Each structure stands twice: as C-alpha cells, then as structure tokens.
Amino acid sequence: MTASENALKYLRLTMVPEVGPIRFASLLRELGGIDAVLGASVAMLASAERVGPRIAENIARLRDKVDVASEVALAERHGVRIICLVDDEYPVALSRIDDPPPCIYIKGKLDRRDVIALAIVGSRSCSRYGAEQAERFGALAANAGMTVVSGMARGVDSFAHRGALAAGGRTLAVVGCGLSHVYPPDAVEMSEQIAQHGAVISELPMCVAPDAKNFPPRNRIIAGLSLGVLVVEAAKRSGALLTAHQAIDYNREVFALAGRVDTPQAAGCLDLIKKGAAKLATRFEDILEEFGAAGKAMCEAAAPQPPATLSDSGEFVAMDEPEKQIVAALAADALGVDDLCEQTGLPPSRVAVALTALQLKGVVRRLLGEKFERTARKCT
C-alpha cells in the first residue's frame, strides 16, 4: 500500500501551503486530532497557536481541494510509500524530536535496525582526506551494525553512503526535494543503490524541485533519525554545522574529526571541538565508547539473530540493569517515556536507549500514542 488511511488524512493538511510541522502539531494538539482539524470551522482553526485567521481560512478553503489522489498515484509510479507520524513504520527516534515531519516519503524500506544510526555529514567541497575518512567511517559504522544516515549531497555525504554500501550495510539518505527528482542529478545510480540497501527519504511532496531553502530543514531529519552525528569536514559556514547543532538540540551525541589546522574545510570541525560542542573522534571506537555499554549492546542486538524466543541453549534474553527496570515497570500496563522515567528514576535519554535495545531484542513493542508494552518473549 502506497499510503495508509492516516497518511491520506495527514496529506490533506500537510499539502496546504504554510502548514509546516510546528503548525501541524499545534492544530492536532489543540483541536484534538486530525479528524477534528479536517472538520473544524475557520474560527476553531484560527484559535490554535501559530495559526490565526489568514492561515485558518486557507486551511478551510484548501483542505478538501488538495489533490491527494494524484500525489499518491505519482508516489506509486516512483515506487515511493508515504507514512505518517501515527503509522507503526514511522521511525521512533524521529517522532520524538520537537518538530517531526508529519509525513515522510520513502523510496526503499525502513528496518528496525535503523534505530541504531550514525549520521555522517560534512562539506560538499571536501578534501581528499575528508572523502577518505567519510568513506572509512561509513564502512566502519556499517560493519558495527549501524545504519549510516546522510544527505546524498556531493562530497562527504556521498562518500559516507558509498562506504556503508561497500561494507554491505544499510544507509538512509534524507534529501531536500521531492522524490520524483534526484539531486544532485549525477546521483541517480547512488540513489537506486541506497533504495535497495536502505531508503531515500523526504518530507516534501513528490514534485517539489531542489531548492536551497529546503536543505536546512532536512538537516533536522538527519539528526533526528540518528543516535549521533559525526562531522567529518566542515568550513565555518557549512550546512553540516546546522546538522550538528540540531543534534545538540535533540540531545544526540556529536563527534568531529579534527583535520588540518591550516585547511578551511576543517575550521568548522575545529570550532565545534574547541567550544566543547563536539567530541573529538580519532577512531571509530571513540564513537562506540561514547555511546557506552548501551551502544555496544545495541550494535550486538542489531546483528542478525535467530527468531526463537530462547537461545539454542535454552537461555533467556539477557538485559542490563536499566532494561530490567523498564521491563519491570511495564509488567502491569503499557507506559510512555515520561511514565517510565518517573517509575524507574532513569533520565529520558537512558530510557530511550534502553527501549530501543528492548525493541531490537523483541522484549518490548511500541504502540500507538508513544506507549510501550511487554511482549511474550522471556527475559532475565
């Protein structure tokens, strides 16, 4: 199916001009859901924060006129699926940022392993050293069981994708145009390879052409999909720094390679490190160590596993202490992250990491409404 029923409803609102992620969230929150928004009067729409009379009138006038059927048909012709925030396939990590895209267009396939993702970003006009390191770290991340996320731009992005693909790993490309376009134009072959071994992703309608204004917003999606961001090479005004700062805002880890002090392409990385905004990475193990035991366990959990509940020796699924606390808290009822933090005393970031690992181990599953419940799988 190209789009779920929920996605079709979401598209009726997201395709209205000036209804971005923040305004969309405000409407759903204050009016009580997508059905309420689609049936609301102008006055009710205008009462929502960040809306006002002019935009409310546009929504009321256009929500029944946007051509969702043609959008879905075009997506289908290009082999693209459309999912929305309440669909099970929507990435958990992305759903938790402040401004998640209400709908995302996907060419390829998302996988549960993609929760263990490292974004690798940097300059389009990278040096040979930057290209080599982007490809090397992309391959190392893939070999460690991580999905590599980048933007499919020339330079560092392309080499990071290439490294992950060469290692036989998964990679996601988040682009700043609709998926009826490929940008840059010389990335057609790479785009197809990424779709076969991961996914090309956009929040933009199918026909939106590449435009400079669309690239900064897509950086938040790159950061949101990832556990951490590695800046390989970036000048002082590089767009890669926007991704790094978004990652900081989303409480993700940020790493940077130092590079040469006399090279303009390294100035942004050096500045991040100097200000304490990024941790210096000189080897891939620095990244794994910063993620801690949880990161190591998550990489191990991402490796192909037999589907049986018990191991061949009859042992139960192993868990660390925070995971045990969360499973115990979920014994009686499904809970959200805030409730789990309250019951376990763990910080939100640690709860999120543990929930991801537990989902990979098949012990916990995510429900609609951002709640989690235990499965029947045994654990110890």
C-alpha positions in Angstrom: 0.0 0.0 0.0 1.4 3.4 -1.0 -0.2 5.3 1.8 -2.2 4.4 4.9 -5.6 5.8 5.7 -4.0 8.0 8.3 -1.4 9.2 5.9 -4.1 10.2 3.4 -5.7 12.4 6.1 -2.4 13.9 7.1 -1.6 14.8 3.4 -4.8 16.8 3.2 -3.4 19.1 5.8 0.4 19.0 5.1 -0.2 19.8 1.4 -1.9 23.1 2.3 0.7 25.9 1.9 2.2 27.3 5.2 1.2 24.3 7.3 4.6 23.1 8.4 5.5 20.6 11.2 5.1 23.1 14.1 1.8 24.5 12.9 0.6 21.0 12.1 1.4 19.8 15.6 -0.3 22.8 17.2 -3.5 22.2 15.2 -3.7 18.5 16.2 -2.8 19.1 19.8 -5.3 22.0 20.4 -8.2 20.7 18.3 -7.9 17.0 19.3 -6.6 15.1 16.3 -6.5 15.0 12.5 -10.3 14.3 12.1 -11.1 17.3 14.3 -8.8 19.5 12.3 -10.2 18.4 8.9 -13.7 19.2 10.1 -13.0 22.4 12.1 -14.5 25.8 11.4 -12.4 28.7 10.5 -12.8 30.1 14.0 -11.7 26.9 15.6 -8.7 26.6 13.3 -7.7 30.2 14.0 -7.8 29.6 17.7 -4.8 27.3 17.5 -1.4 28.6 18.4 0.6 29.9 15.3 -2.4 29.8 13.0 -4.5 32.9 13.0 -7.4 34.0 10.7 -5.5 34.1 7.4 -4.0 30.7 7.6 -7.2 29.3 9.1 -9.1 30.5 6.0 -6.5 28.9 3.7 -6.8 25.6 5.5 -10.6 25.6 5.4 -10.6 26.5 1.7 -7.9 24.1 0.6 -8.0 21.0 2.8 -10.7 19.4 0.6 -9.2 20.7 -2.7 -5.6 19.4 -2.4 -5.1 16.6 -4.9 -4.1 13.8 -2.6 -5.1 11.1 -5.1 -2.7 12.5 -7.7 0.1 12.8 -5.1 -0.3 9.1 -4.1 -0.5 8.0 -7.7 2.7 9.8 -8.5 4.4 8.3 -5.5 3.2 4.8 -6.6 4.7 5.3 -10.1 8.1 6.1 -8.5 8.0 3.2 -6.1 7.5 5.6 -3.1 5.5 5.0 0.0 4.1 7.7 2.3 3.9 7.2 6.0 2.7 9.5 8.8 3.5 10.0 12.5 1.0 7.6 13.8 2.0 4.7 11.5 3.9 1.9 13.1 6.7 2.2 10.5 7.4 5.8 11.4 10.9 6.0 13.0 10.6 6.2 16.8 13.6 8.5 17.2 12.4 10.9 14.6 8.9 11.0 16.2 10.4 12.3 19.4 12.1 15.5 18.1 10.4 18.8 18.6 9.3 19.2 15.0 8.9 15.8 13.4 7.7 15.8 9.8 4.0 14.8 9.8 4.5 12.7 6.7 7.7 11.2 5.2 8.1 9.8 1.7 10.2 6.7 1.5 11.8 5.0 -1.5 13.2 1.8 -0.3 12.5 0.2 3.1 13.0 1.2 6.7 14.1 -1.5 9.0 14.1 -2.0 12.8 17.9 -2.0 12.7 17.7 1.7 11.6 17.2 2.8 15.2 20.9 2.2 15.6 22.0 5.0 13.2 25.0 7.3 12.9 24.7 10.4 10.7 27.9 11.3 8.8 27.9 14.8 7.4 30.3 17.3 6.0 31.4 19.7 3.2 30.3 19.2 -0.4 33.7 20.5 -1.5 35.7 18.2 0.8 39.4 17.4 0.5 40.7 14.0 -0.4 41.3 13.4 3.3 37.7 14.2 4.0 36.5 11.9 1.3 38.7 9.1 2.5 37.6 9.5 6.1 33.9 9.8 5.3 34.1 6.5 3.3 36.1 4.8 6.0 33.8 5.8 8.9 30.8 4.9 6.8 32.2 1.4 6.3 33.2 1.1 9.9 29.7 2.1 11.1 28.1 -0.4 8.8 30.4 -3.1 9.9 29.4 -2.3 13.5 25.8 -2.9 12.7 24.9 0.8 12.4 22.8 2.4 9.7 24.6 5.3 8.1 22.4 8.4 7.6 23.4 11.3 5.4 22.1 13.7 2.8 23.3 12.3 -0.6 25.0 15.6 -1.4 28.3 15.7 -3.3 31.4 15.4 -1.1 31.3 13.9 2.4 27.7 12.7 2.2 28.2 10.7 -1.0 31.4 9.1 0.4 29.7 8.1 3.6 26.9 6.4 1.7 29.5 4.7 -0.5 31.4 3.4 2.5 28.3 1.9 4.0 27.2 0.3 0.7 30.7 -1.1 0.1 30.6 -2.7 3.5 27.2 -4.3 2.8 25.5 -2.2 5.3 22.3 -0.1 5.4 22.2 3.6 4.7 19.5 6.3 4.6 19.6 9.4 2.5 17.5 12.4 3.5 17.0 14.8 0.6 15.8 18.3 0.1 13.5 17.8 -2.8 10.5 15.6 -3.7 11.3 12.0 -4.7 10.2 12.5 -8.3 13.6 14.3 -8.6 17.1 13.1 -7.9 19.5 15.7 -6.6 22.3 16.1 -7.4 21.5 14.9 -11.0 24.6 12.7 -11.1 23.4 10.7 -8.0 20.9 8.6 -9.9 22.8 5.4 -9.6 23.7 6.0 -5.9 20.0 6.8 -5.2 19.0 3.5 -6.6 21.6 1.6 -4.6 20.6 3.4 -1.4 16.9 2.5 -2.0 18.0 -1.2 -2.4 20.0 -1.2 0.8 18.1 1.3 2.9 15.9 4.2 1.9 15.8 7.6 0.3 13.6 9.9 2.4 12.0 13.2 2.0 9.3 15.2 3.9 8.5 17.2 0.7 5.7 16.5 -1.8 6.7 14.4 -4.8 7.1 17.3 -7.3 9.0 19.8 -5.1 12.1 20.7 -7.1 15.6 21.0 -5.4 15.8 24.5 -3.8 18.4 25.8 -1.4 15.8 26.8 1.2 14.7 23.1 1.5 18.1 21.8 2.6 18.5 23.3 6.1 15.1 21.8 7.2 16.1 18.4 6.1 19.2 18.5 8.3 16.9 18.2 11.4 15.6 14.9 10.0 19.2 13.6 9.5 19.9 14.5 13.2 16.5 13.1 14.3 17.0 9.7 12.8 20.4 9.2 14.4 21.9 8.4 17.8 24.7 10.7 17.0 26.3 12.8 14.3 29.8 12.7 13.0 31.1 15.9 11.2 33.9 14.7 9.0 34.9 18.0 7.5 33.2 21.4 7.5 34.0 25.0 6.9 32.9 27.6 9.4 29.6 28.2 7.5 29.0 24.7 6.3 25.5 23.3 6.4 26.9 20.3 8.3 27.2 22.5 11.3 23.5 23.1 11.2 23.0 19.3 11.5 25.4 19.2 14.4 23.6 22.0 16.3 20.2 20.3 15.6 21.7 17.1 17.0 22.7 19.0 20.2 19.2 20.4 20.5 17.8 16.9 20.2 20.2 15.6 22.9 22.2 13.5 20.4 25.9 12.9 20.6 28.1 15.0 18.3 31.5 14.0 17.1 34.0 15.7 14.8 37.3 14.9 13.1 40.0 17.5 13.7 41.5 17.8 10.3 44.4 20.1 9.5 44.5 23.4 11.3 45.6 25.2 8.1 42.7 23.9 6.0 39.5 25.9 5.6 37.4 22.7 5.3 38.4 21.8 8.9 37.6 25.2 10.5 34.0 24.3 11.4 35.1 20.9 13.0 37.8 22.5 15.0 35.4 25.2 16.2 32.9 22.6 17.4 35.7 20.7 19.3 37.2 23.9 20.7 33.8 25.0 22.1 33.0 21.6 23.5 30.1 21.2 21.2 31.6 18.0 19.7 33.7 15.3 21.0 37.0 14.6 19.1 36.9 11.3 17.2 40.2 9.9 16.0 39.0 6.3 15.6 35.6 4.7 15.3 36.0 3.2 18.8 35.7 6.7 20.2 32.2 6.8 18.9 31.3 3.4 20.3 32.8 4.2 23.7 30.9 7.4 23.9 27.6 5.6 23.3 28.8 3.4 26.2 27.7 -0.1 27.1 24.2 0.6 25.7 25.7 1.5 22.3 27.7 -1.7 22.2 24.8 -3.8 23.2 22.6 -2.1 20.6 25.1 -2.9 17.9 25.3 -6.5 19.0 21.5 -6.7 19.1 21.3 -5.3 15.6 23.3 -8.3 14.2 21.1 -11.0 12.6 19.5 -13.1 15.3 17.5 -16.4 15.1 13.8 -15.6 15.6 13.4 -18.1 18.5 12.4 -16.7 21.9 15.0 -18.8 23.6 18.6 -19.4 22.5 19.7 -22.8 21.4 21.0 -23.5 25.0 17.6 -22.5 26.4 18.8 -19.3 27.9 16.5 -16.2 28.3 17.2 -12.9 26.6 19.9 -11.1 28.5 19.3 -7.5 29.7 21.3 -4.8 31.5 20.0 -3.2 34.7 18.1 -0.2 33.1 16.4 -2.6 30.7 15.4 -4.8 33.6 13.9 -1.8 35.4 11.9 -0.8 32.3 10.6 -4.3 31.8 9.5 -4.5 35.4 7.7 -1.1 35.1 5.9 -2.5 32.1 4.7 -5.6 33.9 1.2 -4.2 34.6 0.4 -1.8 31.8 1.7 0.0 28.7 3.5 3.2 29.5 5.0 6.2 27.8 8.6 7.5 28.2 7.6 10.1 30.8 5.9 7.5 33.0 8.9 5.1 32.6 11.3 7.9 33.7 9.1 8.6 36.8 8.9 4.9 37.7 12.5 4.0 37.1 14.2 7.2 38.0 16.2 7.0 34.8 16.8 10.0 32.6 14.9 10.3 29.3 17.9 9.7 27.2 18.7 6.4 29.0 15.1 5.2 28.8 15.1 5.9 25.1 18.3 3.9 24.5 17.0 1.0 26.7 13.6 1.0 24.9 15.4 0.8 21.5 17.5 -2.1 22.7 14.5 -3.9 24.1 12.6 -3.5 20.9 15.5 -5.0 19.0 15.6 -7.9 21.4 11.9 -8.5 20.9 11.0 -7.9 24.6 9.1 -4.6 24.1 7.0 -3.3 21.3 5.8 0.3 20.5 2.1 1.1 20.5 0.2 4.0 19.0 0.3 7.1 21.2 4.0 6.7 22.0 3.4 3.9 24.6 5.3 0.7 25.0 4.3 -2.7 26.2 6.0 -6.0 27.0 5.8 -8.9 24.6 5.6 -12.6 25.5 9.3 -13.1 25.0 11.0 -14.3 28.1 13.9 -12.4 29.6 16.2 -12.3 32.5 
